[in-house]
Amino acid sequence: MSLTLDEARRRAALLSDVSYHLALDVTSTDAFRSRVVVRFRTRGGDTFLELRRAESLAVTLDGTALATAYDGDRIPLEGLSPGAHEVVVDARLRYVTDGEGLHSFVDPVDGERYVGGYLGLDVTQRLFACFDQLDLKAPITLDVTADPAWTVLSNALPASADQGRFTFAATPPIPCDQFVVVAGPYHSVQWEHRGLPMGWHARRSLAAELERDAAELRRVTGDCFDHYAEIFTEPFPFDSYDQVFVPELNWGAMECPGCVTVNESLLPRHRVTDDDRRRRAMVIAHEMSHMWFADLVSPVWWEDAWLNESFADYMGFQVAETVAGYPGARVSFEAAHKPGAFLADRRRSTHPVAPAAEDVPDVDTGRTIFDEISYGKGNAVVRQLVTWLGEPDFLAGVNTHLTRHRFANATLDDLLSALVTASPRDVRGWAGVWLRQPGHDTIRVTHRDGVPVLTRDGIRPHRFTVSAYSASLEPAGSRLVDLAGEPVALPEWAGLVVVPNSHGETFARIELDPYSHDAVANGLAGLPDPLVRAVLWATMLDQASPAAHLDVLARQLPRESSPTLVAAALDHTRNALVRRVLSPSAVPAALEVVAAACAHTGDTDEQRAVALARGLAWATTDTALLRRWLDAGATDQGWTLDPGLRWAVVHRLAELGGLDARQIEAQRRHDGTAAGELGALTALAARPTAAAKSAAWAEMTGDPDISVRRFGALAAGLWSLSQRELVAPYVAAYVAVAPSLARRGHAVAAAVGRAFPAVPLTDQELALVRDALRDDVPTVLRRFWEDELDDRTAAPTTPSTTDLADMAARKPAPW
């Protein structure tokens, strides 16, 4: 049962002064004990606590045992008199394997056990009984009974650890969905910075990787902290700052106050690329900014989730780029993140960056707000706001907002009120068109009497950089312009290539004039500024027909020097074009084009060579090449196969019939980690036999306790682009069974949605999905399916087989 907006408003009006004292016992391996003392004041009447799926339950109200009509979701509290009350709920609950509750994980490397409460929307209630809503912030005190040899971490500093009982100080008032507890034999690196205890932690089997990166992690943490201490007038609001690489986190990271949980993918086991470092620095900066925007000041309801995520996403990329020392963070945003935001903004499911509260009627719907609109588009819109206002006025307004609402809740209107006091510009008018309305404008380059002119189709004011180039794309100048209803003429750039929004300051579709478009199509990879190239790669691939898309890739990818842009172009080609646009008959020739573009052999840049090798690994049909790489543990140019690349090679070899189950098992044993187990599952499911597909499908749908990661790994192998006819029977089977699978929980529903058939579908198969959506489909799954339908039915015309064959035969452009 998902909490509704109306229920949350009624409960918030009824209750005040909420606090929790929670005791957890995690010594058992099959279930845990959760005992919580909930204190609050009420105006009187009826309310309820949420507690999901307790196996046993005892409740007392003000010292008296309560015979409660617990329904597996809610504990009713009826007939409360006005004043203070105390409820004690003692329950036994099961650990989970979907990351939503108290998650249990056994490390296959050493057999060690780890548990973690990774919470979020509607999840805290799977750990302890609570009033599970944002605007009932409360201090939380924690006691944990666990293995005495374990490390136990939470939002506050530990008060004591004796004989396996770990106690923690009370937190300041925080939303209960931001509570966290992690426990296990963690390896730790700890220090103090400006008097604040800090730490990085990882599983014991990842100790070498943590030590390898410890100096960098510590430096980036300190740089971000110092920067926020400088720009925010409110001091850091918590008494410690831990960051924990936790197993099987559903998010990239989670901004739990004082104790951030981080996905282990950000601690690579082998090669650490510049992209890895930039991404990790961005996440560190993103999550630390949340200590102010989400934790110190929190939304009232989920429609303002963007206030958390858009702000933090902007700060993450900005601080990584300008403070933490990772140039190229903005390049990665423009190339790999912003295109997804434009795609999301064209779907039926698009919504304003800041929707109305009534547009998010329950928490289930709130889950769908954590999307490319709130992150990618919201990031871009916040950047445009900073550009439009100027950073000093923007930060002045932000600081007023944080001080007014410290340890409380606030809305968009509260933020706008603070910005109005800091800026003479029409902030509310700006918000009305940028934040309250979906969609985006188009900025066009046209000509009047040979003079390039910028025009806007839309309703929003824009401030951005426009750049000019010669016919050979040599830089000829750039400047900042304001564009609204009136065209902007650029007479000084007559006869030149003109690129609006060349540095990505605004969020708008770009349409180049024919002369500029042709020059870019012919010389994109030769542009000297990688940020401009990122903007133009995204523009060219997003707007191109399939044939033109593959033509640009074939001619420009072998010349592109940035590993970031190589990887982004290949990801876009695979996911947006090959999966969703091409007909089944066009896929083989398209893969030949991709393989040829990735097959350049003279590269001396390891990171670029590896990015191309990853593309070649999923596109090639050359089993001899893949076998040679696997046997040597390196590419033909001598670049070592890191675990991710190695499993990509294993996957593709299995898909092409080049590896059997015994050989895949040998690779799993060679790896020996949890990631290796998932890689082996994918490879087994990818084998081109009916038996392999049947076995994968049976495990995906037959095991009610399958973890979301096993499910996803099996789906990744099941839906093979090269096996369209073999997997065709499972399309209808997936559509039939997915709604029932999705009802197991939100994380499972998201995993089922991500497992949508990753192959080109026929009109008849798409019709099956449309028909199913007429019935009762869980909210999270419905959003995935509707988005897939929009992406596939709005696709450009599929290129002819002749066009693709011609491109496949063409040699890549020389260096």
C-alpha positions in Angstrom: 0.0 0.0 0.0 1.6 3.2 -1.1 1.2 6.3 1.0 -0.9 9.0 -0.7 -0.5 12.7 -0.7 -3.8 13.2 1.1 -2.8 10.7 3.8 0.6 12.4 4.3 -1.0 15.8 4.6 -3.5 14.6 7.2 -0.8 12.8 9.3 1.6 15.8 9.2 -1.2 18.0 10.4 -1.9 15.6 13.3 1.6 14.8 14.6 4.6 16.7 15.9 7.8 16.1 17.9 8.4 12.7 16.5 11.5 10.7 17.6 12.7 7.1 17.2 15.0 4.9 19.4 15.7 1.8 17.3 17.4 -1.4 18.3 18.4 -4.0 15.7 19.7 -7.5 16.3 21.4 -8.8 13.1 23.2 -11.8 14.6 20.8 -14.3 13.0 21.3 -15.1 9.3 17.7 -15.7 8.3 15.9 -12.8 10.0 16.5 -9.8 12.2 14.9 -8.3 15.2 13.6 -4.7 15.0 12.5 -2.9 18.2 11.6 0.7 18.0 10.3 3.2 20.5 8.3 5.9 18.7 7.6 9.1 20.6 5.3 11.8 19.3 2.7 14.4 20.1 -0.7 14.5 18.5 -3.8 16.7 18.3 -5.8 13.5 18.9 -7.6 11.1 16.6 -6.5 8.2 14.4 -3.3 7.6 12.6 -1.0 4.7 11.7 2.6 3.5 11.6 4.0 1.7 8.5 5.7 -1.6 8.9 6.1 -3.9 5.9 5.9 -7.7 6.1 6.7 -8.3 9.8 6.7 -12.0 10.6 5.9 -11.5 14.3 4.8 -8.3 16.0 4.2 -7.0 19.5 2.9 -3.4 20.0 2.4 -1.3 23.2 0.9 2.1 23.4 1.8 4.1 26.4 2.8 1.0 28.2 -0.3 -1.0 27.4 -0.2 -4.0 25.0 -2.1 -3.1 21.9 -4.3 -5.7 20.0 -3.7 -4.3 16.5 -5.3 -5.2 13.2 -1.9 -5.3 11.5 -2.4 -6.0 7.7 1.2 -6.5 6.7 1.7 -2.9 5.8 0.2 -0.6 8.6 -0.2 -0.6 12.3 -3.4 1.4 13.1 -3.3 3.8 16.1 -6.9 4.7 16.9 -8.6 7.0 19.3 -5.4 8.8 20.4 -5.9 11.5 23.0 -4.3 14.9 22.5 -0.7 15.1 23.9 2.4 13.0 24.1 2.4 9.2 23.3 4.9 6.4 23.2 4.5 3.3 20.9 6.9 0.4 21.2 6.9 -2.0 18.2 8.9 -5.2 18.5 9.1 -7.2 15.3 10.9 -9.9 13.4 11.5 -9.3 9.7 13.3 -11.1 6.9 16.4 -9.8 5.2 16.0 -8.9 1.6 18.0 -9.5 -1.6 16.4 -6.7 -3.6 18.2 -3.8 -1.8 15.0 -2.5 -0.2 15.1 -3.2 3.5 17.9 -4.8 5.5 19.9 -6.3 2.6 22.0 -9.4 3.2 25.0 -10.3 1.1 27.6 -13.1 1.4 30.9 -12.4 -0.4 31.8 -15.3 -2.6 35.5 -14.4 -2.3 35.8 -15.1 1.4 32.4 -16.1 2.6 32.0 -13.0 4.8 28.5 -11.6 5.5 27.4 -8.0 5.2 24.1 -6.4 6.0 22.9 -2.9 5.2 19.7 -0.9 5.4 19.6 0.9 2.1 16.4 2.9 2.4 14.5 5.4 0.3 10.9 5.8 -0.8 8.6 3.5 1.1 11.6 1.4 2.3 12.2 2.5 5.9 9.1 0.7 6.8 10.8 -2.6 5.8 13.4 -2.0 8.5 11.4 -0.5 11.4 7.9 0.8 12.2 7.8 4.5 11.4 5.8 7.5 10.0 7.3 7.0 6.6 7.1 10.5 5.0 9.5 13.4 4.3 7.9 16.1 6.4 7.9 14.2 9.7 11.6 14.7 10.3 12.8 13.1 13.5 16.0 12.4 15.5 16.9 8.8 15.4 18.9 6.9 18.1 20.3 3.5 17.2 21.5 0.4 19.0 22.8 -2.6 17.0 23.6 -6.1 18.2 26.0 -7.8 15.8 29.2 -9.8 15.5 31.7 -8.0 17.8 34.4 -8.2 15.1 32.2 -6.2 12.7 32.3 -2.5 11.8 28.9 -0.9 12.2 28.2 2.5 10.7 25.1 4.8 10.8 24.2 8.5 10.5 25.7 9.6 13.8 28.9 9.0 15.7 29.2 5.8 17.6 28.8 6.3 21.4 30.1 2.8 22.4 30.9 -0.6 21.1 31.0 -3.4 23.7 30.7 -7.1 23.4 28.8 -6.8 20.1 26.5 -4.0 21.1 27.0 -0.9 19.1 25.3 2.3 20.2 25.1 5.6 18.4 24.3 9.2 19.3 21.0 10.7 18.3 20.9 12.3 14.9 19.5 15.8 14.3 16.0 15.7 12.8 16.2 13.9 9.5 13.7 12.3 7.1 13.4 8.6 8.1 14.0 7.5 4.5 17.6 9.0 4.9 18.4 6.7 7.8 21.1 4.1 7.2 22.9 1.3 8.9 25.7 -0.9 7.5 27.4 -3.7 9.2 30.1 -6.3 8.4 33.9 -6.9 8.3 34.6 -3.7 6.5 38.1 -2.4 5.7 38.4 1.2 6.6 40.5 4.3 5.9 39.7 7.0 8.5 41.0 10.5 9.3 39.9 13.9 10.5 39.3 16.9 8.3 38.8 20.3 9.9 38.0 18.4 13.1 35.3 16.3 11.5 35.8 12.4 11.6 35.7 11.0 8.1 36.1 7.6 6.6 36.0 5.5 3.5 35.0 1.8 3.9 34.8 -1.2 1.6 34.3 -5.0 1.9 37.4 -6.8 3.2 37.9 -8.5 -0.2 38.1 -5.0 -1.8 40.7 -3.7 0.7 43.5 -3.6 -1.9 41.3 -1.5 -4.2 40.4 0.9 -1.4 44.0 1.3 -0.4 45.0 1.8 -4.0 42.6 4.7 -4.3 42.6 6.0 -0.7 44.7 9.0 -1.2 42.6 10.2 -4.2 39.3 9.5 -2.3 40.5 11.4 0.7 41.8 14.4 -1.4 38.5 14.7 -3.4 36.4 14.4 -0.2 38.5 17.2 1.4 38.4 19.4 -1.6 34.6 19.1 -1.9 34.1 19.7 1.8 36.3 22.9 1.7 34.5 24.2 -1.3 31.0 23.7 0.3 32.3 25.3 3.5 33.3 28.3 1.5 30.1 28.7 -0.6 27.5 27.7 2.0 26.9 29.9 5.1 25.3 27.0 7.0 28.1 24.8 8.5 28.2 21.1 7.7 25.1 19.9 9.6 26.2 16.5 11.0 28.9 15.1 13.4 30.8 12.8 11.1 31.1 11.9 7.4 31.6 8.3 6.3 31.4 7.0 2.7 30.8 3.3 2.3 31.1 1.2 -0.8 28.3 -1.3 -0.2 27.4 -4.4 -2.1 24.3 -4.5 -4.4 23.1 -0.9 -3.9 20.2 -0.1 -6.2 21.4 3.5 -6.7 24.7 5.0 -7.8 24.9 6.4 -4.2 22.5 7.5 -1.5 22.9 10.7 0.5 22.2 9.4 3.9 23.2 12.2 6.4 26.7 11.7 7.7 27.1 8.2 6.1 26.8 8.0 2.3 26.4 4.6 0.7 28.2 4.2 -2.7 27.8 1.6 -5.4 30.8 -0.7 -5.6 31.1 -0.1 -9.3 32.8 3.1 -8.4 35.7 1.1 -6.9 36.9 -0.8 -10.0 38.8 -4.0 -9.5 41.4 -3.4 -12.2 41.9 -0.5 -14.6 40.8 2.8 -13.3 40.2 5.2 -16.2 39.9 9.0 -16.3 36.2 8.5 -16.8 36.0 6.3 -13.7 37.8 9.0 -11.7 35.6 11.8 -13.0 32.4 9.8 -12.4 33.5 9.0 -8.8 34.5 12.6 -8.1 31.1 13.8 -9.5 29.3 11.3 -7.2 31.3 12.4 -4.1 30.5 16.1 -4.9 26.8 15.2 -5.7 26.2 13.3 -2.5 28.1 15.8 -0.2 26.0 18.7 -1.6 22.9 16.7 -0.5 24.0 17.2 3.2 22.6 20.7 2.7 20.0 20.2 -0.1 18.0 17.1 1.0 19.2 16.5 4.5 19.5 19.9 6.2 16.6 21.2 4.2 14.2 18.5 2.9 11.2 18.6 0.5 7.7 18.4 2.0 6.5 15.9 -0.6 8.0 14.0 -3.6 7.0 16.5 -6.3 10.0 18.6 -5.0 12.5 15.7 -5.3 14.0 17.7 -8.1 15.1 20.3 -5.5 17.4 17.6 -4.2 18.5 15.9 -7.3 18.7 18.7 -9.9 20.7 20.8 -7.5 23.0 18.0 -6.5 23.5 16.8 -10.1 24.5 20.3 -11.2 26.9 20.6 -8.2 28.3 17.2 -8.8 29.5 17.9 -12.3 30.4 21.5 -11.6 32.5 20.8 -8.5 34.2 17.8 -10.1 35.2 19.9 -13.1 36.2 23.2 -11.4 37.2 22.2 -7.8 38.2 18.6 -7.5 40.5 18.7 -10.5 38.7 16.5 -13.1 38.4 18.4 -16.4 36.0 16.7 -18.7 33.2 16.2 -16.2 31.0 18.6 -18.3 32.1 16.7 -21.4 30.7 13.5 -20.0 27.5 15.2 -19.0 26.9 16.7 -22.4 27.7 13.5 -24.2 26.4 10.7 -22.0 23.6 12.3 -19.8 22.0 15.2 -21.5 20.9 13.2 -24.6 18.8 11.0 -22.3 17.1 14.0 -20.9 16.1 15.3 -24.3 14.8 11.8 -25.1 12.8 11.7 -21.8 11.4 15.2 -22.5 9.9 13.9 -25.8 8.0 11.0 -24.2 4.4 11.1 -23.0 5.8 10.5 -19.5 7.6 13.8 -19.5 6.7 16.2 -16.7 7.8 19.6 -15.5 11.1 19.7 -13.7 9.0 20.9 -10.8 5.5 19.3 -11.0 2.6 20.2 -8.8 2.1 18.2 -5.6 -1.2 16.9 -7.0 0.7 15.4 -10.0 2.4 13.0 -7.5 -0.6 11.5 -5.8 1.3 8.7 -4.0 4.7 7.5 -3.3 4.6 4.9 -6.1 4.2 7.8 -8.5 7.0 9.6 -6.6 9.4 6.8 -7.6 8.9 7.7 -11.3 10.1 11.3 -10.6 13.7 10.0 -10.1 14.3 10.1 -13.9 16.2 11.9 -16.6 14.0 14.9 -16.2 14.9 15.4 -12.5 18.5 14.6 -13.0 19.7 15.4 -16.6 17.3 18.1 -17.5 17.1 19.5 -14.0 21.0 19.7 -13.9 20.9 21.6 -17.3 18.1 23.9 -16.1 19.9 24.7 -12.8 23.1 25.5 -14.9 21.0 27.8 -17.1 19.6 29.5 -14.0 23.1 30.1 -12.6 24.2 31.4 -16.0 21.1 33.6 -16.2 21.3 35.0 -12.7 25.0 35.0 -12.1 26.6 32.7 -9.6 26.8 35.3 -6.7 23.1 36.0 -6.8 22.3 32.3 -7.1 24.4 31.3 -4.1 23.1 34.3 -2.1 19.5 33.0 -2.6 20.5 29.4 -1.9 22.1 30.4 1.4 19.1 32.4 2.5 16.9 29.4 1.7 19.1 27.0 3.7 19.2 29.2 6.7 15.5 29.9 6.8 14.6 26.2 6.7 17.5 24.4 8.4 16.5 21.0 9.7 13.0 21.5 8.3 11.1 21.1 5.1 10.6 23.5 2.2 9.1 23.9 -1.2 9.9 25.4 -4.6 8.0 28.5 -3.6 10.3 28.8 -0.6 13.4 28.6 -2.7 12.0 31.2 -5.2 11.2 33.6 -2.4 14.9 33.4 -1.3 16.1 33.9 -4.8 13.9 36.9 -5.3 15.5 38.6 -2.3 19.0 38.0 -4.0 18.3 39.0 -7.6 16.6 41.9 -9.4 15.6 39.5 -12.3 12.2 38.0 -12.7 12.9 34.7 -11.0 9.3 33.7 -10.7 8.6 34.4 -14.3 11.7 32.3 -15.2 10.6 29.5 -13.0 7.1 29.5 -14.7 8.5 28.7 -18.1 11.6 26.6 -17.1 10.4 24.7 -14.1 6.6 24.5 -14.3 6.2 23.5 -17.9 7.5 20.4 -19.7 9.3 20.3 -23.0 12.2 22.3 -24.4 12.9 25.0 -27.0 14.7 24.7 -30.3 17.5 27.1 -31.2 18.0 27.4 -35.0 20.7 28.9 -37.1 19.2 30.5 -40.2 20.5 33.1 -42.7 19.3 36.6 -43.8 21.2 38.0 -46.8 24.2 35.8 -45.9 24.2 36.8 -42.2 23.8 34.0 -39.6 20.8 34.6 -37.3 19.8 32.8 -34.1 16.1 32.2 -33.6 14.2 30.5 -30.8 11.2 28.2 -31.2 9.7 28.2 -27.8 8.9 30.2 -24.7 12.1 30.3 -22.6 14.8 32.9 -22.3 18.3 31.5 -23.0 21.8 32.6 -22.2 24.6 30.6 -23.9 27.9 30.6 -25.7 27.8 30.7 -29.5 31.0 29.7 -31.4 32.1 30.2 -35.0 34.5 28.2 -37.1 36.0 28.2 -40.6 35.0 25.7 -43.2 37.8 23.5 -41.9 36.5 23.9 -38.4 39.3 26.2 -37.2 38.1 28.4 -34.3 37.0 31.9 -35.4 35.5 33.3 -32.2 32.9 32.8 -29.5 30.7 34.9 -27.2 27.9 34.8 -24.7 24.5 35.8 -26.1 20.9 36.2 -24.7 18.2 34.8 -26.9 14.5 35.2 -26.3 11.7 36.3 -28.6 13.8 38.5 -30.8 16.3 37.0 -33.3 20.0 37.6 -32.7 22.0 38.4 -35.8 25.7 37.6 -36.1 27.0 39.7 -39.0 30.6 39.4 -38.0 30.4 35.6 -38.7 29.0 35.7 -42.2 30.2 32.8 -44.2 31.4 30.8 -41.1 30.2 27.7 -39.4 28.0 28.7 -36.4 27.4 26.5 -33.4 24.9 27.8 -30.7 25.1 26.6 -27.1 28.5 25.3 -27.9 29.4 25.0 -24.2 26.1 23.5 -23.2 24.9 26.3 -20.8 21.2 25.9 -21.8 18.8 23.1 -22.4 17.5 23.4 -26.0 17.5 21.4 -29.2 20.0 22.8 -31.7 19.4 22.9 -35.4 22.4 23.9 -37.5 22.1 25.5 -40.9 22.9 23.2 -43.9 26.4 24.7 -44.4 27.3 24.2 -40.7 25.7 20.8 -40.5 27.7 19.5 -43.5 31.0 20.9 -42.1 30.4 19.3 -38.8 29.4 15.9 -40.3 32.6 16.0 -42.3 35.0 17.2 -39.6 33.4 16.7 -36.2 36.3 14.7 -34.6 38.8 17.4 -35.7 37.2 20.2 -33.5 39.8 21.1 -30.9 37.5 21.6 -27.9 36.1 18.3 -26.5 33.2 20.2 -24.9 32.1 21.5 -28.2 32.5 18.1 -29.7 30.4 16.6 -27.0 27.6 19.0 -27.7 27.8 18.3 -31.5 28.2 14.5 -31.2 24.9 14.5 -29.2 23.2 16.8 -31.6 24.3 14.9 -34.7 23.4 11.4 -33.4 20.1 12.5 -31.9 18.8 14.2 -35.0 20.2 11.9 -37.7 18.3 9.3 -39.7 19.6 5.7 -39.0 21.7 5.8 -42.2 23.2 9.2 -41.4 23.8 8.2 -37.7 25.9 5.2 -38.9 27.6 7.3 -41.5 28.8 9.8 -38.9 29.9 7.0 -36.6 31.8 5.2 -39.4 33.6 8.4 -40.5 34.2 10.2 -37.2 34.6 7.6 -34.4 38.0 6.3 -35.7 39.3 9.9 -35.5 37.7 10.8 -32.1 40.5 11.3 -29.6 38.4 11.4 -26.4 37.6 8.0 -24.7 34.6 9.7 -23.1 33.1 10.6 -26.4 34.0 7.3 -28.0 32.1 5.4 -25.2 29.1 7.8 -25.3 28.7 7.5 -29.1 28.9 3.7 -28.9 26.4 3.6 -26.0 24.0 5.8 -27.9 24.3 3.7 -31.0 23.7 0.5 -29.2 20.8 1.6 -27.0 19.0 4.3 -29.0 19.6 3.0 -32.5 20.3 -0.7 -32.8 18.0 -1.8 -29.9 15.0 0.5 -30.6 15.0 1.8 -34.1 16.4 -0.8 -36.6 14.4 -3.6 -38.0 15.6 -7.1 -37.2 16.9 -7.5 -40.7 19.0 -4.3 -40.5 20.8 -5.3 -37.2 23.6 -7.5 -38.7 24.8 -4.9 -41.2 24.6 -2.1 -38.5 26.8 -4.2 -36.2 29.3 -4.5 -39.1 29.5 -0.7 -39.3 30.1 -0.4 -35.6 32.7 -3.2 -35.6 34.6 -1.6 -38.5 34.5 1.8 -36.8 36.0 0.2 -33.6 38.7 -1.9 -35.4 41.4 0.8 -35.6 44.7 -0.9 -34.6 47.3 1.9 -34.3 46.1 3.5 -31.0 48.7 4.4 -28.4 46.2 5.8 -26.0 45.2 3.0 -23.7 41.9 4.4 -22.5 40.7 5.2 -26.0 41.9 1.8 -27.2 39.9 0.1 -24.4 36.8 2.2 -25.2 37.0 1.0 -28.8 37.7 -2.6 -27.7 34.5 -2.5 -25.6 32.5 -1.5 -28.7 34.2 -4.1 -30.8 33.5 -6.8 -28.2 29.7 -6.3 -28.5 29.5 -5.7 -32.3 32.0 -8.1 -33.9 31.2 -11.5 -35.3 34.9 -12.5 -35.4 35.1 -15.3 -32.9 38.8 -16.0 -33.7 39.6 -12.4 -32.6 37.6 -12.7 -29.4 39.1 -16.1 -28.6 42.6 -14.7 -29.2 41.9 -11.9 -26.7 40.5 -14.2 -24.1 43.4 -16.7 -24.3 46.0 -13.9 -24.1 44.1 -11.9 -21.5 44.8 -8.8 -23.7 43.7 -7.2 -27.0 45.9 -7.7 -30.1 47.5 -4.4 -29.2 48.5 -5.7 -25.8 45.9 -3.8 -23.6 45.0 -6.0 -20.6 41.4 -7.2 -20.4 40.1 -5.7 -17.1 37.2 -7.8 -15.6 34.5 -5.7 -17.3 36.1 -6.1 -20.7 36.9 -9.7 -20.1 33.3 -10.5 -19.3 32.1 -8.5 -22.4 34.3 -10.7 -24.5 33.0 -13.9 -22.8 29.4 -12.7 -23.3 29.9 -12.1 -27.0 31.8 -15.3 -27.6 29.0 -17.3 -25.8 26.4 -15.4 -27.9 28.2 -16.4 -31.1 28.4 -20.0 -30.0 32.2 -19.8 -29.2 32.0 -20.9 -25.5 30.1 -23.8 -23.9 28.9 -24.1 -20.3 32.2 -25.8 -19.1 34.3 -23.0 -20.5 32.1 -20.3 -19.0 32.3 -22.0 -15.6 36.1 -21.9 -16.0 35.9 -18.2 -16.5 33.7 -17.8 -13.4 36.2 -19.7 -11.3 39.0 -17.6 -12.7 37.2 -14.5 -11.6 35.9 -15.7 -8.2 33.9 -12.6 -7.3 30.2 -11.6 -7.1 30.6 -9.7 -10.4 32.1 -12.8 -12.0 29.1 -14.9 -10.9 26.8 -12.4 -12.6 29.0 -12.3 -15.7 28.8 -16.1 -16.0 25.0 -16.0 -15.7 24.8 -13.5 -18.6 27.1 -15.6 -20.7 25.2 -18.9 -20.0 21.9 -17.2 -21.0 23.5 -15.7 -24.1 24.4 -19.1 -25.7 22.5 -19.6 -29.0 20.5 -22.6 -28.0 16.9 -23.1 -27.1 18.0 -25.0 -24.0 20.1 -22.0 -22.8 17.2 -19.6 -23.3 14.7 -21.9 -21.6 17.0 -22.4 -18.5 17.5 -18.6 -18.2 13.8 -17.9 -18.5 13.0 -20.6 -16.0 15.3 -19.1 -13.3 14.1 -15.5 -14.0 10.5 -16.4 -13.5 10.5 -19.5 -11.4 12.4 -18.4 -8.3 10.4 -16.1 -6.1 13.5 -15.1 -4.1 15.8 -14.4 -7.1 17.9 -11.3 -6.4 17.4 -8.3 -8.7 21.0 -8.6 -9.9 20.7 -12.3 -10.9 17.5 -11.4 -12.7 19.1 -8.5 -14.5 22.2 -10.6 -15.4 20.0 -13.4 -16.9 18.0 -10.8 -18.9 21.1 -9.3 -20.3 22.1 -12.6 -21.8 18.6 -13.7 -22.8 17.9 -10.8 -25.1 20.7 -11.1 -27.7 20.7 -8.8 -30.7 22.1 -11.5 -32.8 19.5 -14.1 -31.8 16.2 -12.4 -32.8 14.4 -15.5 -34.0 15.6 -17.6 -31.1 14.3 -15.2 -28.4 11.1 -14.2 -30.2 8.9 -16.7 -28.2 10.0 -15.0 -25.0 8.6 -11.6 -25.9 5.0 -12.6 -25.4 6.0 -14.6 -22.3 7.7 -11.6 -20.8 4.7 -9.4 -21.4 2.4 -11.9 -19.8 4.3 -12.6 -16.7 6.0 -9.2 -16.0 3.1 -7.5 -14.1 2.9 -10.3 -11.6 6.7 -10.3 -11.1 6.6 -6.5 -10.6 4.2 -6.8 -7.7 6.9 -8.3 -5.6 8.3 -4.9 -4.8 9.5 -1.6 -6.3 13.1 -2.8 -6.9 11.9 -5.9 -8.6 9.5 -3.9 -10.7 12.3 -1.7 -11.9 14.4 -4.7 -12.7 11.6 -6.2 -14.7 11.1 -2.9 -16.5 14.8 -2.8 -17.4 14.5 -6.4 -18.7 12.2 -5.2 -21.5 13.2 -7.2 -24.6 16.5 -5.6 -25.8 16.0 -6.5 -29.4 14.1 -4.9 -32.3 10.4 -5.7 -32.0 7.7 -6.2 -34.6 4.5 -4.2 -34.7 2.6 -7.2 -33.4 4.9 -7.6 -30.4 4.6 -3.9 -29.6 0.8 -4.3 -29.8 1.1 -7.0 -27.0 2.6 -4.4 -24.7 -0.1 -1.9 -25.5 -2.8 -4.4 -24.9 -1.3 -5.4 -21.5 -1.2 -1.7 -20.5 -4.9 -1.6 -20.6 -5.0 -3.9 -17.6 -3.6 -3.4 -14.1 0.2 -2.9 -14.4 2.2 -1.7 -11.4 3.1 2.0 -11.6 6.9 1.5 -11.9 6.6 -1.1 -14.6 4.0 0.9 -16.5 6.4 3.8 -16.7 9.2 1.6 -18.2 6.8 0.1 -20.7 5.3 3.4 -21.9 8.7 4.9 -22.3 9.9 1.9 -24.4 6.8 2.2 -26.6 7.4 5.9 -27.1 11.1 5.4 -27.9 10.3 2.7 -30.5 7.3 4.1 -32.2 8.7 7.6 -32.5 11.8 6.2 -34.2 13.1 7.5 -37.5 12.7 5.4 -40.7 14.9 2.3 -40.8 17.7 2.5 -43.3 17.6 0.3 -46.3 19.7 -2.9 -46.4 21.6 -1.4 -49.4 22.5 1.7 -47.4 23.8 -0.4 -44.5 25.7 -2.7 -46.7 27.4 0.2 -48.4 28.5 1.6 -45.0 29.7 -1.8 -43.8 31.9 -2.1 -46.8 33.4 1.4 -46.4 36.8 1.6 -44.7 36.9 3.9 -41.6 38.4 7.4 -42.3 42.1 7.6 -41.9 43.7 9.4 -38.9 
